[in-house]
Amino acid sequence: VRDRERREKERLDLRILVGTNLVRLSNLEGVDCDMYKAMVLPRILEQVINCKDQIAQQYLMECIIQVFPDEYHLRTLDEILEACGQLQSGVDVKAVLIALMNRLALFAKNEPGSIPPDVNMLDIFHSHVTRMAASVDLAGILDLQVALLNFAMGFAPEKLDYVDQILQVCGEQLAASGSARVDGAAERAVVSLLKTPLISHGNALTIILLEHYAPLINYLPFSSRKEVALLASRMMSKATVPMTTPEEVDALLSFVQPLVKDVAEDEGEREELDDEDLEAEQSVIACIIHRMASPDTGVLFQMYVVARKHFGQGGSRRIAHTLAPLVFRSLQLALAIKKLEREEQEVAVSSKKLFGFSLETIKGLAGSEPNKALRLYLQGAQAANDCEEDKIAYEFLSQAFILYEDEVSDSKVQMELIPIFIGTLCNLTHLDFEDYDTLITNTTKHAARLLKKPDQCRAIYQCSHLFWNDKIKDAEGKPFQDGKKVLDCLQRSLKIADVCMQSGPHVSLFVEILNQYLHYFDAGNDKVTIKYLQGLVDLITEHLANLDSSPESVAVKAHYASTLAHMKAKKEGDEAEKFAELNI
C-alpha cells in the first residue's frame, strides 16, 4: 500500500512538472504557430504516444488542449486527432475530443472572424469521430456525436446540413445496434441529440423538419419521448414563425405524439396523469393551434383538417382541451371567408364548409364533454348569424338543444345553461320568425322544468325577453314583440315566487320581478299596465315588514329602495303622466 501511495505521489509530481513545462513552452517568445506545427507539437505528440501510460497520455493530451492557444489548435487539428487514434485503449479519447470541441466552439462563438477560411473544422471532426466509431460502444459513439453536435451548433448554428448529417450517423448507429429502445447512457445521449438543436436554434419547426431528426425519438422510452415532445411543444407555442402548410402541422403533431395520442406499444410505460397535470400539458398543445397561419384559406383549412385528425385520436380527456380552440379557429376562418365571399372574391373553400367542419368537430366532443360542446354550439350559432346564415345558425342551436335534453341532467348545470341559451337567442339578428319562435318556446319549456323553484322563477322571467326582441325582424322590418307572452312569462314567474314564499323568505324574487315589469312598462308593452306595478309594490311592502336584519334581508331592502327611488324619479320627471296612478 505504501509503495502504491509513493508511486501515485511521484506520478502526481511528474504531471505537475510536465504540465508546468508545457505552460512555459507555450509562453516562450519565438514559438509562433508555424514553429508549433512544424517542431513543437510533433515532438510532444511523439513523447505522448511512446510513453504507453494511459493515465499520463490522458493528462498530457488535456494539457496540450488547455495550454496552447486556440489559433494553434485550428492549424493542427488533423495532427491532434490522428494522435488520439494512437493512444492506449484505456485512454478516454471521448473526453479529450469533447474538451477540444468545446474549447474551439467557444472560440468560434467569441471570435467569429478569426476562423481561417481554409480550415473546415466540422468536416475534420466529423471524419475523425466517424473513424473512431468501430472502437467505441453505442453510448460512447452517441456521446461523441452529442459533442460534435454541440460543436456544430456553437460554431456554425446556421449550417443545419451539418446537424442533419450528425443525426443521420446517429440514426444509422442506432439501427445497426438492433435496439428498438435505448436506455442508460445511450438514452441520455439521444435525448441530448434531440434537445440540443431545439434549444440552440430556437425554431422548433425548422429542426423537426430536418430529414434525420424526428426518427431518432422512436428509439427513446415513453418518458424521454414525452420530455422531448413537451420541450418542442412549448417552444412551438411561443414561436413567432407559424406553421404554414398541412405537411408542417402533420410533422409537428407526429413528433409530439406522446402528448397528442396514446399508442398500444406505450401501454406499460405510460402513467395516468391527474386532471391538473393533464390540463397543463394539453394547454401547451392547444396553443399550437394558434401557430397555424396562411394567406390561402384553403391551405389553412387543410391544416385544421390535419390537426383534427391527430387530436381526434387523443381520447376523451385530451380532446376536452384541444378541440375547443380548433372550433374557435375554424369559426374565425369561416367569418374571414364570408367576408371574401361578400366581396365576390374567389375562395378555395366556402364558409358553409367551415361551418360543417365546426359542427362535426363539436360532435366529436359532445360525448365526453357535453357542457363544453353545448357552449361551442351556441358560439357557432352566433358566428353563423354574423355570416347571415340563418339555417346554419338554426342547426347549431338545434344540436345544442338535443345535447341539452340528452346529456345535461345536473340541475345546477341546467341553470347555468338556460341564461346562456337566452343570451344567445337575444343576440341573433338573422333567424327566420318561425324558427325563432320554435327555439324560444323550447327554451321557455326547459326553463319551466328546472328542479328548484327559485331557479324556475328567474329563468322564466328571463325568457320573457325572448318575446320582446328588437333584433329579430320580419320582411317588413317589424320587430318580434309579443306583449301577451311577455306578460304570461312574468305572471308565471310571479306565481312560482309566491309558492317559494311558503318554504322561506324569498322577497328578493318579488323585487326582481318588479324590475322586469318596470322594464316592459317603460319599453311600451301595453299588456303590462300600472296595476301590475302597484300590486307588486304593495305585496313587497307587506312582506318587507316581516324580514329580519340578516345581511340577505338588508340587501333585499336596499334593492327595493333603489327600485322605488327610480320609480319616484320617473313619477316626478318627464314621464309623470305615465306614472301618475302609481302610489308609492
FIPATI-946893 format. One line per 4 residues: number of its first residue (from 1); for each residue x, y, z of C-alpha. Coordinates in pm, 1 decimal. Layout:
! FIPATI-946893
NUM	X,Y,Z ~ ...
! end
This chain:
! FIPATI-946893
1	0.0,0.0,0.0 ~ 286.4,236.6,86.5 ~ 457.1,162.1,-246.9 ~ 134.7,241.7,-433.1
5	90.3,568.1,-245.3 ~ 451.1,659.5,-320.1 ~ 408.5,583.1,-689.9 ~ 90.2,790.1,-701.8
9	267.3,1082.2,-539.7 ~ 559.7,1053.6,-783.2 ~ 319.2,1040.2,-1075.8 ~ 134.2,1347.5,-949.6
13	459.5,1536.4,-905.2 ~ 565.6,1436.2,-1255.3 ~ 233.2,1551.6,-1400.9 ~ 271.5,1887.3,-1232.9
17	627.5,1920.0,-1361.8 ~ 535.6,1825.8,-1718.7 ~ 228.9,2049.2,-1713.6 ~ 433.3,2341.2,-1582.3
21	694.5,2291.9,-1856.5 ~ 423.2,2282.3,-2124.6 ~ 286.6,2610.8,-1993.0 ~ 634.2,2764.2,-2006.1
25	685.1,2628.4,-2355.9 ~ 361.2,2786.6,-2474.1 ~ 477.4,3123.4,-2337.3 ~ 826.1,3123.3,-2494.1
29	898.3,3408.3,-2732.6 ~ 953.3,3297.9,-3088.2 ~ 717.0,2999.5,-3062.6 ~ 466.0,3101.8,-3325.9
33	202.9,2891.8,-3498.5 ~ 436.7,2772.6,-3774.8 ~ 706.9,2658.8,-3529.7 ~ 443.8,2495.1,-3309.4
37	307.6,2298.2,-3605.3 ~ 644.8,2204.7,-3754.0 ~ 856.1,2132.2,-3444.1 ~ 688.7,2164.6,-3105.0
41	366.4,1965.4,-3142.8 ~ 515.9,1669.1,-3335.4 ~ 779.6,1611.9,-3064.3 ~ 526.6,1645.4,-2781.3
45	286.6,1403.1,-2951.5 ~ 573.7,1160.7,-3015.4 ~ 654.4,1158.8,-2643.0 ~ 286.7,1118.6,-2551.2
49	235.3,819.8,-2781.5 ~ 559.4,650.0,-2681.6 ~ 508.2,678.3,-2304.7 ~ 248.9,393.1,-2317.9
53	98.0,503.8,-1984.6 ~ -275.8,563.9,-2027.3 ~ -305.7,799.9,-1729.0 ~ -9.8,1003.9,-1847.6
57	-139.3,1010.2,-2203.4 ~ -480.1,1132.8,-2086.0 ~ -324.4,1408.1,-1876.4 ~ -78.4,1521.5,-2144.0
61	-344.3,1543.8,-2414.7 ~ -563.4,1752.1,-2182.8 ~ -262.4,1976.3,-2108.0 ~ -192.4,2031.3,-2476.3
65	-552.8,2135.6,-2535.4 ~ -559.1,2370.9,-2238.3 ~ -220.0,2547.2,-2251.4 ~ -171.9,2625.2,-2621.0
69	-371.0,2898.1,-2797.7 ~ -687.9,2818.5,-2991.8 ~ -534.0,2954.5,-3312.0 ~ -264.8,2683.0,-3286.6
73	-524.8,2408.7,-3246.5 ~ -709.4,2530.4,-3556.7 ~ -391.2,2479.3,-3764.4 ~ -309.5,2139.6,-3613.4
77	-647.1,1972.2,-3584.5 ~ -555.5,1678.8,-3808.3 ~ -233.8,1609.3,-3615.3 ~ -405.0,1614.3,-3273.6
81	-691.4,1395.7,-3390.4 ~ -454.5,1148.4,-3558.6 ~ -263.0,1119.9,-3231.2 ~ -587.9,1049.4,-3044.2
85	-632.6,740.3,-3256.3 ~ -288.6,606.8,-3145.7 ~ -338.9,639.2,-2770.8 ~ -370.8,342.4,-2535.7
89	-708.8,169.9,-2532.6 ~ -775.9,275.7,-2172.5 ~ -747.4,647.3,-2252.0 ~ -1080.5,832.9,-2252.0
93	-1038.6,972.6,-2600.9 ~ -1400.1,1083.9,-2596.0 ~ -1326.6,1325.2,-2309.3 ~ -1022.4,1461.0,-2494.6
97	-1223.7,1525.6,-2811.0 ~ -1512.8,1680.2,-2620.2 ~ -1274.6,1916.2,-2439.3 ~ -1117.0,2018.6,-2771.0
101	-1450.6,2070.3,-2944.8 ~ -1596.8,2268.4,-2656.5 ~ -1293.1,2496.8,-2646.2 ~ -1294.6,2561.4,-3020.0
105	-1671.8,2612.4,-3024.2 ~ -1636.7,2879.4,-2754.6 ~ -1353.7,3041.5,-2951.4 ~ -1562.7,3042.5,-3270.2
109	-1854.6,3199.4,-3083.0 ~ -1640.9,3473.0,-2920.6 ~ -1414.7,3537.2,-3222.9 ~ -1629.9,3459.3,-3530.1
113	-1394.9,3634.7,-3771.4 ~ -1083.6,3450.9,-3652.6 ~ -1154.0,3113.7,-3812.8 ~ -929.2,3064.5,-4121.1
117	-1141.7,3008.9,-4433.3 ~ -931.9,2706.6,-4533.2 ~ -998.8,2524.5,-4202.0 ~ -1319.1,2322.3,-4214.5
121	-1340.6,2214.4,-3853.2 ~ -1677.3,2045.2,-3890.0 ~ -1560.3,1811.7,-4164.1 ~ -1234.3,1735.8,-3985.0
125	-1403.3,1646.3,-3656.0 ~ -1678.4,1452.9,-3831.1 ~ -1425.9,1247.3,-4025.1 ~ -1220.5,1151.3,-3717.0
129	-1523.2,1085.2,-3495.1 ~ -1669.1,854.7,-3762.2 ~ -1341.8,658.1,-3782.1 ~ -1344.4,611.1,-3404.8
133	-1690.6,450.9,-3409.3 ~ -1556.2,99.2,-3459.3 ~ -1363.7,105.9,-3130.3 ~ -1633.4,263.7,-2905.8
137	-1962.5,121.9,-2773.6 ~ -2301.1,267.1,-2874.7 ~ -2323.1,504.7,-2578.4 ~ -1969.9,627.1,-2646.5
141	-2046.1,684.5,-3014.9 ~ -2358.9,880.0,-2928.9 ~ -2172.0,1087.5,-2668.2 ~ -1913.4,1178.7,-2932.3
145	-2190.2,1276.2,-3171.3 ~ -2351.7,1488.9,-2898.0 ~ -2020.0,1669.7,-2851.5 ~ -1990.8,1710.8,-3228.5
149	-2347.1,1842.4,-3240.3 ~ -2275.6,2092.2,-2962.8 ~ -1967.0,2200.0,-3153.4 ~ -2160.3,2239.0,-3480.4
153	-2439.6,2440.6,-3313.5 ~ -2187.6,2664.2,-3139.5 ~ -1951.4,2703.9,-3435.4 ~ -2199.5,2738.2,-3722.3
157	-2561.3,2733.4,-3599.9 ~ -2688.5,2835.2,-3941.6 ~ -2541.3,2526.5,-4112.4 ~ -2817.4,2279.9,-4032.9
161	-2699.1,2039.2,-4302.1 ~ -2410.0,1950.1,-4067.6 ~ -2657.6,1892.6,-3786.7 ~ -2866.0,1666.4,-4009.2
165	-2551.4,1479.9,-4113.2 ~ -2468.3,1411.9,-3747.9 ~ -2822.7,1295.1,-3682.2 ~ -2804.4,1065.1,-3982.7
169	-2491.7,897.6,-3845.4 ~ -2662.6,852.0,-3508.7 ~ -2968.1,701.9,-3674.5 ~ -2750.1,454.6,-3865.6
173	-2563.1,354.5,-3549.7 ~ -2890.4,304.1,-3358.9 ~ -3037.0,99.8,-3641.7 ~ -2721.3,-114.0,-3657.8
177	-2740.2,-182.1,-3284.5 ~ -3068.4,-367.1,-3333.3 ~ -3227.3,-199.8,-3030.1 ~ -3587.0,-81.8,-3057.1
181	-3538.9,127.1,-2741.2 ~ -3221.9,251.2,-2570.8 ~ -3162.0,309.9,-2201.9 ~ -2894.5,435.0,-1964.1
185	-2614.7,643.8,-2113.4 ~ -2736.5,583.4,-2469.5 ~ -3083.9,711.7,-2378.2 ~ -2938.6,1026.8,-2223.3
189	-2728.0,1083.1,-2534.3 ~ -3028.1,1054.0,-2769.1 ~ -3224.3,1297.6,-2551.5 ~ -2932.3,1541.2,-2580.5
193	-2917.5,1490.6,-2957.0 ~ -3283.3,1590.2,-2980.2 ~ -3292.8,1871.8,-2724.5 ~ -2966.3,2047.4,-2810.9
197	-3062.5,2168.4,-3161.2 ~ -3408.2,2271.4,-3038.6 ~ -3262.7,2491.6,-2766.3 ~ -2965.9,2621.1,-2964.3
201	-3150.3,2703.4,-3284.7 ~ -3471.2,2831.8,-3124.7 ~ -3703.3,2743.4,-3414.1 ~ -3852.0,2407.2,-3320.3
205	-4033.1,2360.2,-3650.6 ~ -3717.1,2405.4,-3859.7 ~ -3535.9,2142.4,-3652.7 ~ -3823.9,1892.6,-3657.3
209	-3840.9,1917.5,-4036.4 ~ -3477.3,1803.7,-4072.4 ~ -3479.5,1471.9,-4256.4 ~ -3299.4,1265.7,-3991.7
213	-3418.7,1440.6,-3674.3 ~ -3765.5,1307.3,-3598.2 ~ -3687.2,932.3,-3645.3 ~ -3443.9,939.8,-3350.2
217	-3724.4,996.4,-3099.5 ~ -3861.1,647.9,-3172.0 ~ -3556.7,491.2,-3000.0 ~ -3646.9,652.2,-2666.6
221	-3874.4,506.6,-2399.0 ~ -4204.7,683.4,-2340.9 ~ -4093.3,912.3,-2056.6 ~ -3799.4,1051.6,-2254.3
225	-4007.7,1088.8,-2571.5 ~ -4260.6,1285.5,-2371.0 ~ -3985.1,1505.3,-2223.9 ~ -3856.0,1597.0,-2571.0
229	-4208.6,1638.4,-2711.6 ~ -4301.7,1876.5,-2429.0 ~ -3993.7,2090.1,-2495.1 ~ -4072.8,2106.9,-2868.3
233	-4438.8,2189.9,-2797.6 ~ -4353.6,2467.9,-2554.4 ~ -4109.0,2620.7,-2798.9 ~ -4361.4,2597.0,-3082.8
237	-4637.8,2750.5,-2870.0 ~ -4418.7,3059.2,-2819.5 ~ -4274.8,3068.2,-3171.5 ~ -4300.4,3384.7,-3378.4
241	-4275.9,3187.6,-3704.1 ~ -4601.7,2996.8,-3766.8 ~ -4670.6,2668.9,-3943.6 ~ -4783.6,2745.4,-4297.4
245	-4858.5,2407.8,-4460.1 ~ -5052.5,2091.3,-4370.6 ~ -4727.8,1895.2,-4402.1 ~ -4565.5,2105.9,-4130.6
249	-4864.1,2053.4,-3900.0 ~ -4851.8,1679.1,-3961.0 ~ -4475.6,1665.5,-3896.8 ~ -4501.6,1856.9,-3569.7
253	-4801.1,1669.8,-3429.2 ~ -4646.8,1336.4,-3529.1 ~ -4327.6,1430.9,-3346.1 ~ -4511.9,1530.5,-3025.7
257	-4731.1,1217.8,-3045.3 ~ -4673.4,1123.3,-2675.9 ~ -4869.9,1436.0,-2584.1 ~ -5136.4,1404.5,-2854.7
261	-5247.9,1041.8,-2850.2 ~ -5184.6,703.7,-2688.7 ~ -5039.2,409.5,-2880.4 ~ -5053.0,42.7,-2784.0
265	-4676.2,-8.2,-2752.3 ~ -4655.2,251.4,-2474.1 ~ -4921.3,82.2,-2261.9 ~ -4679.4,-48.4,-1999.0
269	-4471.9,270.7,-1977.8 ~ -4745.8,534.0,-1957.4 ~ -4851.0,687.3,-1627.9 ~ -5202.8,819.2,-1577.2
273	-5189.0,1194.5,-1515.9 ~ -5420.5,1372.8,-1275.9 ~ -5654.8,1634.0,-1422.2 ~ -5437.6,1931.2,-1326.9
277	-5120.0,1793.6,-1486.4 ~ -5308.8,1683.3,-1796.3 ~ -5463.3,2026.9,-1835.5 ~ -5122.4,2195.6,-1809.3
281	-4980.4,1956.9,-2067.5 ~ -5269.3,1987.4,-2312.6 ~ -5279.7,2365.8,-2278.8 ~ -4940.1,2369.5,-2447.3
285	-5074.8,2157.1,-2733.7 ~ -5381.7,2380.7,-2759.9 ~ -5154.4,2683.2,-2804.1 ~ -5000.6,2520.4,-3112.0
289	-5336.4,2557.3,-3291.4 ~ -5287.2,2933.3,-3279.0 ~ -4949.9,2894.6,-3455.1 ~ -5112.4,2789.0,-3782.5
293	-5135.6,3062.3,-4042.9 ~ -5161.3,3101.1,-4418.0 ~ -5289.1,3373.6,-4652.1 ~ -5450.5,3091.8,-4851.9
297	-5779.0,2999.5,-4679.3 ~ -5782.3,2658.6,-4848.5 ~ -5438.7,2572.3,-4712.3 ~ -5534.5,2693.0,-4364.7
301	-5847.7,2477.2,-4373.2 ~ -5638.7,2173.3,-4466.8 ~ -5410.3,2248.9,-4171.6 ~ -5712.7,2237.4,-3941.8
305	-5822.3,1909.0,-4100.1 ~ -5480.4,1755.2,-4028.7 ~ -5487.1,1886.6,-3671.2 ~ -5833.5,1740.4,-3608.7
309	-5718.5,1404.5,-3742.2 ~ -5441.4,1396.5,-3482.4 ~ -5644.5,1541.5,-3196.2 ~ -5937.4,1311.2,-3264.5
313	-5721.9,1014.7,-3162.8 ~ -5630.6,1170.1,-2827.5 ~ -5906.9,1016.8,-2617.9 ~ -6183.9,1185.2,-2420.7
317	-5955.9,1351.4,-2163.4 ~ -5732.6,1518.6,-2422.3 ~ -5993.2,1636.1,-2673.0 ~ -6163.0,1832.2,-2395.9
321	-5865.7,2071.5,-2421.8 ~ -5764.6,2050.1,-2788.2 ~ -6086.8,2050.9,-2991.6 ~ -6235.5,2369.0,-2842.3
325	-5960.6,2605.3,-2970.4 ~ -5976.1,2428.2,-3307.1 ~ -6350.0,2508.2,-3326.1 ~ -6288.6,2873.8,-3245.2
329	-6017.1,2900.0,-3512.8 ~ -6247.4,2730.5,-3764.7 ~ -6531.0,2973.5,-3689.4 ~ -6287.4,3262.0,-3720.1
333	-6181.4,3133.2,-4061.8 ~ -6547.2,3095.8,-4165.0 ~ -6603.7,3464.6,-4085.0 ~ -6295.2,3563.8,-4286.4
337	-6407.1,3355.5,-4585.6 ~ -6759.5,3500.2,-4566.1 ~ -6610.3,3847.6,-4592.7 ~ -6429.4,3742.4,-4911.3
341	-6749.7,3589.8,-5046.9 ~ -6936.1,3915.4,-4986.2 ~ -6665.4,4095.1,-5181.7 ~ -6720.3,3837.8,-5460.0
345	-6362.1,3717.1,-5437.0 ~ -6269.6,3363.0,-5536.3 ~ -6224.4,3129.7,-5238.7 ~ -6076.8,2778.9,-5222.9
349	-6324.7,2660.5,-4961.3 ~ -6667.9,2801.0,-4875.2 ~ -6775.5,2940.7,-4540.3 ~ -7050.9,2678.1,-4529.3
353	-6788.9,2403.3,-4545.2 ~ -6610.9,2558.6,-4247.5 ~ -6934.6,2561.9,-4051.7 ~ -6988.4,2196.5,-4139.9
357	-6635.2,2119.3,-4022.5 ~ -6703.0,2301.1,-3695.0 ~ -7028.3,2109.5,-3641.5 ~ -6852.3,1776.5,-3690.9
361	-6568.9,1878.7,-3459.1 ~ -6812.1,1974.6,-3182.3 ~ -6997.0,1643.7,-3224.6 ~ -6667.7,1466.8,-3156.0
365	-6652.7,1648.4,-2823.2 ~ -7020.1,1608.6,-2727.9 ~ -6996.8,1252.7,-2594.7 ~ -6731.7,1325.4,-2332.2
369	-6781.0,1699.1,-2268.6 ~ -7148.5,1782.6,-2331.5 ~ -7139.4,2107.1,-2134.4 ~ -6843.0,2242.0,-2330.2
373	-6981.9,2113.1,-2660.9 ~ -7316.6,2281.3,-2595.5 ~ -7148.9,2617.0,-2539.1 ~ -6950.0,2569.7,-2859.8
377	-7273.4,2501.1,-3049.9 ~ -7408.2,2833.4,-2924.6 ~ -7084.2,3004.4,-3023.9 ~ -7120.1,2850.3,-3369.7
381	-7477.2,2980.7,-3392.8 ~ -7353.4,3331.9,-3317.9 ~ -7083.1,3304.7,-3586.5 ~ -7332.7,3171.4,-3842.4
385	-7566.9,3457.5,-3757.7 ~ -7283.8,3707.1,-3815.8 ~ -7244.5,3548.5,-4159.7 ~ -7621.7,3585.4,-4219.0
389	-7654.8,3206.5,-4246.2 ~ -7985.8,3163.4,-4062.7 ~ -8034.0,2794.1,-4145.2 ~ -7682.8,2706.9,-4027.9
393	-7739.0,2905.3,-3709.1 ~ -8062.8,2714.1,-3655.2 ~ -7877.7,2383.8,-3699.9 ~ -7620.3,2481.2,-3437.6
397	-7898.7,2575.4,-3197.1 ~ -8094.1,2255.8,-3268.4 ~ -7787.8,2045.6,-3190.0 ~ -7742.2,2242.7,-2867.3
401	-8099.8,2167.5,-2758.5 ~ -8064.8,1798.9,-2846.9 ~ -7747.5,1778.0,-2641.4 ~ -7911.8,1960.8,-2351.8
405	-8205.3,1719.5,-2350.0 ~ -7994.7,1403.7,-2387.4 ~ -7687.9,1473.5,-2178.2 ~ -7743.7,1754.2,-1927.0
409	-7916.6,1626.4,-1613.9 ~ -7742.0,1820.3,-1338.1 ~ -7983.2,2090.7,-1217.4 ~ -7700.9,2331.5,-1135.1
413	-7556.2,2299.5,-1485.5 ~ -7902.8,2337.8,-1636.6 ~ -7950.0,2666.1,-1450.1 ~ -7612.8,2786.6,-1580.6
417	-7701.4,2697.7,-1939.9 ~ -8054.0,2841.4,-1966.1 ~ -7934.4,3206.2,-1936.8 ~ -7668.3,3132.1,-2199.6
421	-7937.1,2999.6,-2434.3 ~ -8142.5,3312.9,-2368.4 ~ -7844.7,3545.7,-2418.8 ~ -7751.5,3378.2,-2747.2
425	-8105.7,3389.8,-2885.2 ~ -8147.9,3754.3,-2784.3 ~ -7827.5,3840.7,-2969.3 ~ -7918.1,3678.6,-3301.6
429	-8043.6,3902.0,-3581.8 ~ -8098.8,3683.5,-3888.6 ~ -8322.7,3399.0,-3776.1 ~ -8648.2,3330.1,-3954.3
433	-8954.8,3433.8,-3746.4 ~ -9094.5,3080.6,-3739.3 ~ -8758.2,2921.8,-3649.1 ~ -8703.3,3181.3,-3379.7
437	-9048.2,3120.1,-3230.5 ~ -8980.4,2745.1,-3218.0 ~ -8647.8,2796.3,-3041.6 ~ -8771.0,3042.9,-2778.9
441	-9075.4,2829.9,-2699.1 ~ -8844.3,2534.4,-2646.8 ~ -8619.2,2744.5,-2422.7 ~ -8910.7,2855.0,-2208.7
445	-9026.3,2492.9,-2166.5 ~ -8682.0,2391.7,-2043.7 ~ -8675.0,2688.4,-1805.0 ~ -9005.9,2573.7,-1654.0
449	-8862.5,2224.9,-1592.9 ~ -8574.1,2332.4,-1371.5 ~ -8561.9,2142.5,-1044.8 ~ -8556.8,2428.6,-794.5
453	-8849.6,2671.5,-781.2 ~ -8635.6,2987.7,-738.7 ~ -8435.9,2881.2,-1044.3 ~ -8759.0,2827.5,-1237.2
457	-8883.3,3170.8,-1136.2 ~ -8568.9,3352.4,-1251.1 ~ -8529.2,3151.8,-1571.9 ~ -8890.8,3214.4,-1679.3
461	-8879.2,3591.7,-1625.6 ~ -8550.8,3593.4,-1819.4 ~ -8727.8,3408.2,-2102.0 ~ -8973.8,3697.0,-2128.4
465	-8701.4,3893.1,-2309.7 ~ -8709.3,3637.2,-2589.1 ~ -9063.7,3750.3,-2671.0 ~ -8966.0,4117.2,-2683.6
469	-8665.8,4116.9,-2916.2 ~ -8597.5,4423.2,-3132.0 ~ -8313.4,4245.6,-3315.2 ~ -8535.6,3985.4,-3483.1
473	-8737.4,4148.2,-3762.0 ~ -8970.9,4021.0,-4031.9 ~ -8950.4,4104.4,-4401.7 ~ -9121.2,4437.3,-4340.6
477	-8881.4,4532.0,-4063.6 ~ -9129.1,4472.9,-3781.7 ~ -8957.5,4353.0,-3460.1 ~ -9055.1,4034.1,-3281.1
481	-9265.3,4164.3,-2992.0 ~ -9537.7,3955.7,-2830.3 ~ -9662.2,4153.5,-2529.9 ~ -9907.8,3884.5,-2422.4
485	-9641.2,3612.7,-2398.1 ~ -9416.9,3851.9,-2211.3 ~ -9693.3,3905.7,-1957.2 ~ -9756.4,3530.4,-1940.7
489	-9391.4,3471.9,-1850.0 ~ -9398.0,3741.5,-1581.3 ~ -9726.0,3619.3,-1432.5 ~ -9596.7,3263.1,-1429.1
493	-9275.1,3361.8,-1255.0 ~ -9482.9,3559.9,-1002.3 ~ -9690.6,3252.4,-919.0 ~ -9374.9,3045.3,-869.9
497	-9232.2,3316.6,-643.1 ~ -9549.6,3304.3,-436.8 ~ -9502.8,2926.9,-397.8 ~ -9143.2,2986.1,-290.6
501	-9263.1,3215.0,-9.7 ~ -9428.7,2915.2,154.6 ~ -9089.7,2749.3,212.7 ~ -8897.2,3057.4,323.4
505	-8848.6,3432.0,275.5 ~ -8792.0,3486.1,-97.5 ~ -8891.0,3853.5,-115.2 ~ -8590.3,3910.5,-341.9
509	-8776.0,3725.5,-618.5 ~ -9064.9,3973.6,-597.3 ~ -8821.8,4266.9,-619.4 ~ -8652.2,4113.5,-924.6
513	-8989.0,4052.6,-1093.0 ~ -9094.9,4412.7,-1015.5 ~ -8788.8,4532.5,-1204.6 ~ -8888.6,4315.0,-1501.6
517	-9241.1,4461.7,-1504.6 ~ -9093.9,4810.7,-1479.8 ~ -8865.4,4740.0,-1777.6 ~ -9153.4,4635.7,-2004.0
521	-9375.5,4918.4,-1880.1 ~ -9100.3,5162.8,-1981.8 ~ -9048.8,4978.2,-2314.3 ~ -9411.3,5035.2,-2413.2
525	-9557.2,4687.3,-2373.1 ~ -9927.5,4771.9,-2349.9 ~ -10003.3,4439.6,-2178.6 ~ -9801.1,4546.1,-1876.3
529	-10005.6,4812.6,-1703.1 ~ -9963.5,5026.8,-1395.0 ~ -10185.3,4793.3,-1189.0 ~ -9921.1,4519.9,-1204.7
533	-9657.6,4759.4,-1074.9 ~ -9888.2,4879.3,-795.8 ~ -9981.5,4525.4,-697.3 ~ -9616.4,4422.8,-666.8
537	-9524.2,4736.5,-470.5 ~ -9798.4,4665.4,-219.8 ~ -9703.9,4297.2,-197.8 ~ -9336.1,4366.0,-140.3
541	-9407.7,4636.9,116.9 ~ -9620.6,4390.1,310.8 ~ -9354.5,4119.9,309.9 ~ -9068.0,4354.1,398.2
545	-9226.6,4418.0,736.4 ~ -9168.3,4053.3,826.4 ~ -8797.1,4041.9,729.6 ~ -8524.1,4019.7,992.6
549	-8197.9,4214.6,992.5 ~ -7978.6,3950.0,827.5 ~ -7733.8,4056.8,553.0 ~ -7961.1,3896.8,290.9
553	-8260.3,4097.4,416.1 ~ -8057.9,4418.8,417.5 ~ -7957.0,4355.3,54.6 ~ -8320.4,4294.2,-46.9
557	-8433.5,4615.7,122.0 ~ -8156.6,4813.7,-47.0 ~ -8251.3,4670.8,-387.5 ~ -8616.6,4756.8,-330.9
561	-8530.8,5107.8,-210.2 ~ -8329.6,5168.7,-529.5 ~ -8621.7,5046.0,-740.1 ~ -8865.6,5276.6,-557.3
565	-8625.1,5570.1,-599.1 ~ -8615.0,5503.1,-973.7 ~ -8994.7,5493.7,-997.4 ~ -9026.9,5815.0,-793.2
569	-8782.5,5985.8,-1027.3 ~ -8997.2,5872.3,-1321.5 ~ -9313.4,5995.2,-1149.6 ~ -9164.3,6335.6,-1077.7
573	-8987.5,6372.3,-1411.8 ~ -9081.4,6384.1,-1779.5 ~ -9294.4,6068.6,-1750.9 ~ -9507.3,6193.0,-1462.6
577	-9831.4,6137.6,-1654.3 ~ -9738.5,5777.3,-1732.6 ~ -9666.5,5700.1,-1365.0 ~ -9936.2,5926.5,-1218.1
581	-10155.9,5644.1,-1090.5 ~ -9868.3,5472.4,-912.2 ~ -9892.6,5514.1,-537.4 ~ -9551.1,5478.1,-367.7
! end
